[in-house]
Amino acid sequence: YGYNKLPYSYSPDSIQRMFSTMDVNDNGEISRDEFRKSLVEEPTTQRDVDLIFAVVDLDGSGSIDLEELTEHLVSAGYEDKEEIEQLFHKMDIDNDGRITRNEFRRAIL
């Protein structure tokens, strides 16, 4: 889902490198814990942030609403919905009810 909506294209080799980096125990599978750890690592480039944005932007609209952010963070194990809402409002710089890619980049980088 959503690969055609990513802002960058990836070669099969680069996808394999990403997979290998995430598959810490080298068993050919990415466990939930391995996936979570890879998402928790500090994103260092705009490309990293754009990839995270594409994952959280569930409907591919180009912005993230509170429902999408909540769904993503709850699925990653965060349960405090009040804290998620506070985070959303902090990231939604222009208070229009959606986080744009630029707002997301500013909040993360």
N, C-alpha and C positions, 0 to 999 in steps of 0.2 A: 504494500500500500504506500502510495505517496512518493515513490522513487522518481517519477517524472516531474514532481513538483519541487525537488531539491534545487537549490540555486546553483549547484555545481554538478558536473558529471564525474563519475568515478570509473576508472578502468577496473577490470576484474582483478588485476594485481593489487591495486590499492584497497579494494574491498577485502581481499584475502589478508592483507597486512592488518587492516582494522580488526578483522575477525580474530586473527592470531594474537593481536595485542589484548583483546578482550578475553580470549580463552586462556586464562592464566594457568590452569592445570593441564592444558594441552590435551584434553580428551576429545576434541572435535565438536564440543557443544559449549554454548555460552549459557551458564546457569543464571538464575535470577540474581544471585549475589554477585557474580562476575559482571553482569550487566549494570547493576546498581553502582558497583565500585567504579566502573568506567564512566558513568554519568556524574559521579560525585567529584571526580578529578576536575581540577580547575581548568576551564576552557582557556586556551591561550591565544587563539586566533579568531578572527572574524569568521573564518570558515567553520571552526568548532561551534561557535555560537549560532551560526546559521543552520547547522545540522540539528542542534538542539531545538531551535525555533521550529524547524520543519516537523520534528517529531511531536511537539506540543500543539502545533496548529493542526488539530485533528481534521478539520473540514477543508483545509487547504485554502482558506480565504485570504491569507496574507496578514492576518492579525490573530491575536489570541484573546478570547474572552474569558471571563471568570470561570465559566463552566469548564472550558477546555483546560485551563490551568489547574483547577481543582481536580478534575478527572485524572490528569497526568500525575499530579503530586500524590493523590490518594493511592493510585496504583503503584507508586514507588514507595509507599509505606508511611507517608505523612498523614496524620489523622486530625490535626488541629485545623479545622476549616476556618476558624476565626483568624488564625495566623496566616493561612493561605490568602484570605481576603485582604488582610493588611498588606501582604506582599504584593498582591495584584494592584492595589491602589497606589502603592509606592512606585511600581514600575510603570503604571499608566500615567505618564507625566502630564498629558494634556486633559486628563479626566474625561475622556470620551467613551469610556466603557470597553476599550479594547487596547491591547498592547501591540503596537506596530513592531516591525522588525528593527527599526532604528531605536525605538524605546527599549526593546529587549537587549540590543547590543549595548546601549548606554548603561543599562542596569548590570550587565554581566561583565563587560570588559573594563 
